[in-house]
Amino acid sequence: GNGIISFGLIPIISSILLGIVIVLSKTAYRRKKITK
């Protein structure tokens, strides 16, 4: 039972982390653009 739950959480956590990385990269790019 626990194995199925952990296996189900892995893609959710990875997708959330990926989303955070994309948002941070976009904000960093905007900040660089504003500075220039």
Number of C-alpha atoms within 10 A of each C-alpha: 5 7 8 8 9 10 10 11 12 10 11 11 11 11 12 11 12 12 12 12 12 12 12 12 12 12 12 12 12 12 11 10 9 8 7 6
